[in-house]
Amino acid sequence: MARARKTITLDEKMEKAQDAVEKTKARYDAAVQELRALLEKKDAQRKQELLKAVENSPRSFDEIMAFLKAEE
């Protein structure tokens, strides 16, 4: 005995595809938000590292600023 196939209408297929798009976008948005948070954290760590390097440097603030502003 053969099973009867359920006919899926075009509207049902479109609704299913829309749901998939919304779920994928939600995962994408969450991943982007996590990436931004990680990049901000890395940037803060790098700034802290730079500040410590300046504090421990034998050079004066003016010497460091002159070096950073110097054209190559």
Backbone as CSV, one residue per row, in Angstrom:
resi,resn,N_x,N_y,N_z,CA_x,CA_y,CA_z,C_x,C_y,C_z
1,MET,0.836,-1.174,0.000,0.000,0.000,0.000,0.883,1.240,0.000
2,ALA,0.698,2.106,-0.937,1.493,3.314,-1.079,0.967,4.405,-0.157
3,ARG,1.903,5.183,0.345,1.518,6.300,1.205,1.113,7.493,0.347
4,ALA,0.200,8.242,0.865,-0.204,9.461,0.165,0.797,10.565,0.504
5,ARG,1.269,11.243,-0.484,2.203,12.343,-0.267,1.444,13.608,0.090
6,LYS,1.999,14.310,1.045,1.386,15.574,1.423,1.866,16.624,0.419
7,THR,0.947,17.339,-0.114,1.294,18.382,-1.062,1.625,19.650,-0.289
8,ILE,2.812,20.164,-0.528,3.229,21.397,0.131,2.979,22.544,-0.838
9,THR,2.215,23.501,-0.384,1.883,24.616,-1.257,3.064,25.572,-1.340
10,LEU,3.035,26.399,-2.323,4.073,27.403,-2.519,4.132,28.342,-1.319
11,ASP,2.987,28.717,-0.783,2.963,29.607,0.382,3.634,28.947,1.590
12,GLU,3.418,27.658,1.780,4.053,26.958,2.889,5.564,26.900,2.712
13,LYS,5.996,26.671,1.488,7.432,26.656,1.196,8.045,28.034,1.457
14,MET,7.325,29.083,1.051,7.814,30.443,1.257,7.901,30.762,2.754
15,GLU,6.906,30.330,3.518,6.903,30.571,4.963,8.071,29.840,5.633
16,LYS,8.314,28.610,5.201,9.418,27.828,5.742,10.764,28.491,5.417
17,ALA,10.903,28.973,4.197,12.133,29.654,3.793,12.320,30.947,4.583
18,GLN,11.228,31.684,4.809,11.287,32.921,5.581,11.743,32.641,7.013
19,ASP,11.213,31.579,7.613,11.622,31.185,8.963,13.114,30.861,9.012
20,ALA,13.588,30.148,8.006,15.007,29.794,7.946,15.876,31.044,7.830
21,VAL,15.430,32.007,7.036,16.176,33.255,6.868,16.225,34.021,8.188
22,GLU,15.111,34.083,8.891,15.061,34.809,10.158,15.969,34.163,11.205
23,LYS,15.974,32.836,11.273,16.841,32.136,12.223,18.306,32.355,11.882
24,THR,18.618,32.289,10.589,19.992,32.500,10.153,20.440,33.920,10.453
25,LYS,19.574,34.900,10.230,19.913,36.297,10.513,20.128,36.505,12.001
26,ALA,19.327,35.867,12.830,19.491,35.998,14.278,20.845,35.435,14.714
27,ARG,21.228,34.286,14.157,22.546,33.710,14.480,23.661,34.610,13.977
28,TYR,23.493,35.172,12.787,24.490,36.085,12.215,24.645,37.320,13.095
29,ASP,23.521,37.914,13.496,23.569,39.109,14.339,24.260,38.817,15.673
30,ALA,23.988,37.661,16.252,24.632,37.287,17.511,26.136,37.113,17.319
31,ALA,26.526,36.502,16.214,27.950,36.299,15.932,28.649,37.635,15.709
32,VAL,28.010,38.551,15.016,28.590,39.881,14.779,28.749,40.632,16.098
33,GLN,27.745,40.537,16.952,27.806,41.210,18.253,28.956,40.632,19.093
34,GLU,29.114,39.318,19.080,30.205,38.691,19.824,31.560,39.128,19.270
35,LEU,31.675,39.182,17.948,32.925,39.610,17.321,33.257,41.045,17.702
36,ARG,32.276,41.924,17.668,32.517,43.324,18.047,32.984,43.434,19.490
37,ALA,32.360,42.667,20.374,32.753,42.692,21.789,34.196,42.208,21.948
38,LEU,34.564,41.160,21.227,35.927,40.643,21.304,36.931,41.634,20.734
39,LEU,36.585,42.296,19.644,37.482,43.302,19.062,37.667,44.482,20.004
40,GLU,36.598,44.901,20.670,36.704,45.998,21.643,37.590,45.594,22.812
41,LYS,37.448,44.353,23.263,38.272,43.864,24.368,39.740,43.822,23.963
42,LYS,40.014,43.352,22.746,41.393,43.298,22.261,41.971,44.701,22.136
43,ASP,41.170,45.632,21.647,41.616,47.014,21.509,41.949,47.612,22.880
44,ALA,41.120,47.333,23.871,41.373,47.836,25.223,42.670,47.251,25.788
45,GLN,42.905,45.967,25.531,44.140,45.332,25.992,45.364,45.959,25.324
46,ARG,45.253,46.230,24.029,46.374,46.832,23.302,46.658,48.245,23.798
47,LYS,45.593,48.997,24.087,45.782,50.348,24.619,46.462,50.294,25.979
48,GLN,46.059,49.336,26.810,46.674,49.186,28.127,48.145,48.816,27.989
49,GLU,48.443,47.922,27.049,49.827,47.524,26.801,50.662,48.706,26.326
50,LEU,50.092,49.519,25.455,50.796,50.703,24.975,51.052,51.691,26.105
51,LEU,50.073,51.891,26.960,50.227,52.803,28.089,51.340,52.330,29.019
52,LYS,51.377,51.022,29.296,52.442,50.489,30.147,53.812,50.676,29.501
53,ALA,53.880,50.483,28.188,55.153,50.655,27.483,55.611,52.109,27.567
54,VAL,54.694,53.044,27.451,55.044,54.462,27.550,55.505,54.782,28.977
55,GLU,54.788,54.249,29.963,55.159,54.510,31.357,56.534,53.950,31.698
56,ASN,56.893,52.802,31.119,58.173,52.156,31.422,59.302,52.610,30.506
57,SER,59.000,53.462,29.562,59.999,53.914,28.603,60.923,54.954,29.234
58,PRO,62.201,54.919,28.872,63.117,55.959,29.366,62.923,57.290,28.628
59,ARG,62.140,57.265,27.571,61.890,58.477,26.787,60.820,59.336,27.459
60,SER,60.866,60.622,27.193,59.854,61.528,27.733,58.601,61.460,26.861
61,PHE,57.529,61.979,27.399,56.268,62.024,26.663,56.450,62.791,25.355
62,ASP,57.152,63.933,25.424,57.358,64.751,24.223,58.177,64.008,23.173
63,GLU,59.181,63.243,23.606,59.984,62.471,22.663,59.128,61.388,21.979
64,ILE,58.298,60.754,22.749,57.429,59.710,22.184,56.442,60.316,21.201
65,MET,55.825,61.432,21.559,54.868,62.092,20.669,55.548,62.561,19.391
66,ALA,56.767,63.106,19.509,57.505,63.548,18.322,57.792,62.364,17.404
67,PHE,58.150,61.241,17.991,58.412,60.030,17.200,57.146,59.564,16.483
68,LEU,56.034,59.558,17.192,54.780,59.091,16.595,54.273,60.014,15.491
69,LYS,54.545,61.301,15.626,54.083,62.267,14.637,55.036,62.440,13.474
70,ALA,56.243,61.881,13.581,57.265,62.055,12.543,56.814,61.366,11.250
71,GLU,57.070,62.021,10.146,56.781,61.454,8.824,57.928,60.528,8.463
72,GLU,57.622,59.479,7.748,58.680,58.528,7.348,59.519,59.100,6.250
